[in-house]
Amino acid sequence: MAKLTQAELLEIFNAVKKEMKPYEKGEIKARIDIEGKYDLWSEKKGIIALGKPRPEMAFSTAILQSSYVGFYYMPIYCMDSVREKLSPELLKCLKGKACFHIKTTDPQMMSHIREAMKLGYEGYKKLGWI
């Protein structure tokens, strides 16, 4: 596969951001919204593992990298049930614990990201983080 151009990477970034944007509502705020980086945080106080309180919770981030768009998806990191429901095609892009390397604007891939965002939002809601 040929190396993606900056224009192609920006197109991928904008497609991923488009799937994330509907979740910028209520307790979920964009902390950074610039060309090449967009991140969402729940600003509601929450309790994480071992009863540790947190003033906010990361939700998702898209970052333009040199050869892919990093889709950092925190629900997969903190809720096993979310991982089990993600599409195998999206999971093939997972590098590390919570970072997906996205290299296409394929409508099928965007639908997998859309579904992941929905699952993560519902999961955070159940945990009282939004």
N, C-alpha and C positions, 0 to 999 in steps of 0.2 A: 504494500500500500504506500503510495506516495505521501511525502510529508505534507501536512495540511498548511495552506497559506494563512497569513494573518486574517485575510478577509473571510476565509472559510471558518476559522476558529471564532471570529467575532459573530458570524452567523449562527454557529452552534451555541455560543454563549447566550445570544439573544433568544434563541429557541428554548433553552433551559430556563432562562429568566422568566420567559412568558409562562411556563408551567408553574413556577414558584410564586409569581406576582399575585394571583388570587388569594394567597394565604397571608398577605400583608394586610391584616385586619385585626380589629379588637386588640388583644394582648400581644399579638405578633407584629413587631415593628422591623423595618429595614434599618440596620445600623449603618451600612455602607451601600450606596447605590450610585456607582460610577461605572464608566465604560470599562468592562473587564472584571468587575467585582460587585457582587450583590449578595448580601447576607441577611437572614431573618433570625430574629431572636424573640422568644417569649419573655416579656418583661414582668410576668407574674411570678411572685415568689413560689418556690416549690420545694418539696422534700425529695432528695434522691437517696440512693443506697445508704443503708445504715442510719437512716433518719437525719442525714446531713442537710440542713437548709441551704438553699441557693437563692440569690436575689433575682436570677434570670436563668433561662435555659436556651442554649443554642438550638436552632431548628434546622436550617439548611443554608448552604452557601454555594454560589457558583463563582469560580475563579478561572479566568483565561490564563492558561499555561502555554508553554512553548510548542507543545505537540498534542494537546488535548484540552478539554474544559473539565476542570475538577468540579464535580458535584458532590459536596460534602453534606451528608445526610445523617444527622445525629439520631433520629429515631432508631436506626438500625443498631446503633451503638448501645442503646439503653433499653431496648425492648425486643427480646427474642421473637416474640409473636409476629413482629413486623417483617423480620428477615424471612420467616417461613412463608409469607404471603407474596413476596416480591417475585417478579418474573425471572425465570432462568436466564433470559437474554440480558436483563439488567444486572443480575448477579455476576455474569461473566465479565462485566466492566468494573467490578469491585476490586480495588487494590488497597490492601490494608483493612482497617476496621470500619471506616465510614466514608471513604473517598472512592467515587466512581469516576473512571476516566471515560468521558463521553467524546466520541470522535465522529458523530454523525447527527444530521438533523432529520433522519428517517422518521416518518410519522409513527411507526411502530415503537421506536425507542422513546419518542416524546410521550406516547400514551403510557409507556411503562413508568416514566418519570412522573407523569400526571397521577397515576394510580398510587405510586409511592408517596407522593405529597399528601394525597387523601388519607392513606393508611396512617401516615405519621401524625397528621393533624388529629385524626380520630383517637389515636393512641395517647397523644399528649392531653387531649381533652379528658379521656378516661382517668389519667393519672392526676388530673387537676392542675396541669401546667399551663393551661390556657382557659 
